[in-house]
Amino acid sequence: MVNEELIAVHEFCASRNVEISFVNSLSESGILETITIEETAFISDEQLPELDKLVRFHYDMDINLEGIETIYHLLQQMKTMQKQLSELKGRLSLYERMNH
């Protein structure tokens, strides 16, 4: 967490009209990492885009926490698979150049 800014959870929730309990639930389920300093919970600014997406799932699309957990884990699996595919394409490209 080098060069990250921390945002207080209560400030994020107030600015987005989000319940603090929702963010706490995301943290408890392991989807979101919070940092507690002197009894105040914070999130890193790097997590904001992902958190905004999760807030839209819940408040705009009316998806419950269990659904969000499922979607989140599927998206993480897709990212992992995309990274693996990219690495394999790179290896294949290298192999093809070596054989020509």
N, C-alpha and C positions, 0 to 999 in steps of 0.2 A: 504494500500500500504506500509506495513512494509517490510523492507529488499528488496525493489525493486530497481533496477537500472533504470535510465531513459536514453533513447536513443533519440537524436535529430532526428526529422522526416527528415530533410534535409540530415543527415548523412546516415540514413537507405535507403533513396531513392537513394542517390549517390552510395552506396555500392551494391544495387540490380538493378540499372538502371531502377528505377520506377519514374514515374512522381509524384511530390508533390501534384498536383491537385487530383490524384487518392486517395491518403491517406487522403487528406482533405475531399473528397467526402464520404469516409467511415466514417470519424468522424462526418460529418454533418448528415449522415443517422442514426447515433447511433450504428453502428456496431463496431466501434473502439473508444476507449476513448483516447483523447489527453489532455495533460496538457500544458498550456502556462505559461512560466516563462520568463519575460522580453522580450516579443514579439517573443520568440522562442517556437515552438511546440515540445513536447516530447511525446513518448510512453513508457510504462513500458516494461521491458524485459520479463515479463510474457505474454505479448500479441504477442510476436514475432512469435511463432509457428502458431498462428491463422492468423496473418497478412501475413506470408509467404504463407499459404494455399490460402488466398484470392488473393494474387498477382498471384499465379499460375492459379487460376480460370480465372483471367482477361487477363493476358499476354500470358499464354501457351494455354489456352482453349478458349480464345476470348469470354468470357462471360461478358456481359455488367453489369453495376452497378445494374440495376433492377433485373437481374438474380442472381447476387451475394447476394443481399438483400433477395431474395426468398430462395435461398439455405441456407444462414446463419440462417434464421428464422426456416426453417425446421430442420436443424441440432440441433438448440437449443431446439426445441420441442422434438426431439428424445432423447437428453440428459436428459431432464426432465422426459420423459416417462421411460427411462432406470433406472433413480434414483428411481422413484416411484415403478417400478417393483421389483427392488432390495429390497426396504423397505417392500413391500408386501410379498416377499418371506421370508424375515426375520421374519415377523409377523406370517406367516403361519407355518414356522418351529417351532417357539416358541409355537404356539397353538397346533401343532401336538405332541410336546414333553410333553406338559402339559396333554394331553389326553391319553398318553400311560402309 
